[in-house]
């Protein structure tokens, strides 16, 4: 006669393996949310909820016609390779900070408080892959500076 414990050993072993897989996969899944990024600054780590735009149509519209943007929200533009880019504020109703970020996640330049409705070009000044737009003045409030790191699943950000 077989005991209950030995009769269920294969099932218990499978359950143990499944639990181990879940324990490893759950943190990875938590890190793979395109709607979230982290800015690592001297003042700490700052979580930002983002919309990712990565094709010509969505990049062209950007945050135009939006009437508000929460302090912890933004839009991440992914150009899929490094290149010089420029933005303008035509049809944009709220002030924005534009953070220009290299493919490695390093913040290259920051344009603070771009003026609503201003058609003046705002260049990246250097090749970048990403541009993060957040509410005007928020980069100053976060203590964000060139050289800081943006962490997002699309970025191979070096963390020191």
N, C-alpha and C positions, 0 to 999 in steps of 0.2 A: 504494500500500500504506500502511495506517495503522500508526503505531507503537503499541506497547503502552501507553505513557504517555498518548497522546492518546485512545486507545480507552477508557481507564478514567477519563478526566477527570471525566465526570459522576458516576460512582460515588465517586471520591475527594472530589469536591465535596460530595456528600450525606453522606459519612462525616465530613467536616470540620464540616459544619453540625450533624450529630448530636452530635459531640463537644462543640461549643460549647454546645449546648442542655443536655447533661448536666452540663457544668461550671457552668452557671448554676443548673440545677435541683437539683443534689445538695445544696448548702448550704441551699437553701430547704426541701428535704425533711427535712434534719437538724433544722431549727428547728420543724418542724410535728409534733412528737411530743407528744401530750397527756399522756404519762406522765412528762414532765420539766418542771421549772421552775428558775429561777435567782433566788436572793435576792441583791440587790446591797446590801451593807452597807459600813460604813467599814472593816471587817476584810477585805473582799474579796468575791468572787462565790462563792456556795455553791449547788451543784447538789443538787436534791432530786428523788427519784423519787416520783411521786404517782399515786394513783388519783383520777380525777375522778368526782364524783357530782353530778348535776344534775337529778334528778327527786325528787318527794316521797318515794318509797319508799326510794331509795338514800340520800338525805339523812337520813331518819329513822333508818336503821340505822347509818350512819357507821362508826365504829371499835368499836362495841359488841362485846363478847365476844372481842376480839382479846387475845392474851396477850403479844404483843411487837410492837415496831415498830423497825426499824433506824434508826440515827441520821440517815441520809440519806434517810429515807422519810417519807411523809405522805399525807394525804388532802386534796384540794382540793374544797371545796363551792362550786358556782357557782349563785347564785340568779337569774342572767340579767338582773338589774336591781338597782340600789341600793335598799336598804331596811334598816330596823333589824331585826336578827336576834338571837336568843339561843339558847344551847346549854346542855346539862346533861350530866352524866357518869353518869347512871343506866345501869347494865349495862355501863359502860366499865371495864375491868380494869386499865388502865395510865394513869399520869399523862400529861397532854398539855398542850402550849402551844397556844393558839388565837390565830392571827394574823388580825386583821380588816382586809380590804383593799378599797379603793375600786375602782370600775370602771376607773380609770386606772392601777391597779397600785401605787398608793401605800399603804403600810402606815399604817392609821389608829390602831388600838389593838392591844395585845397582852395576853393573859391568860396568865401564866406558871404552870405546874404546877397545872393543874386536877386536883382530887383524884378518884381512882377512886371510883365508886359514889355520888358526891355529887349529890343531886337539886336542889341550888341552881342557880337560873338564872344564866347568865353572858352578859350582854348585850354587844352590839357597841358601845354608847354613841353611835354615829353611824351613818348609813346606809352600808352596804357591799354590794358584789356578791359578794365572795369571802370564804371563811374557810378558812385553811390550818391543819390540825392536824398537829403534829409531836411527837416525843417530849418529855415534860416536861423543862424546863431547856435544851433545845436552842437556843431563841431567844437565851438569855443566852450560851451557848457560842459562837454565831455572831456575837454583837454586834448582833443585830437591834434596831432602834429604830423608833418611829413616824417616818414621813417616808422610810424606806428604800423600795426598789422591788422588787416581785415581777414577774418577767418570765415570761410563759406565753403560749402561742398564743391563748388566749381573752381576753387582756388587751391593751389598747392602751397598754402601759407607756411613759411618757416616760423616755428614758435621757439623762441630762445628760452 
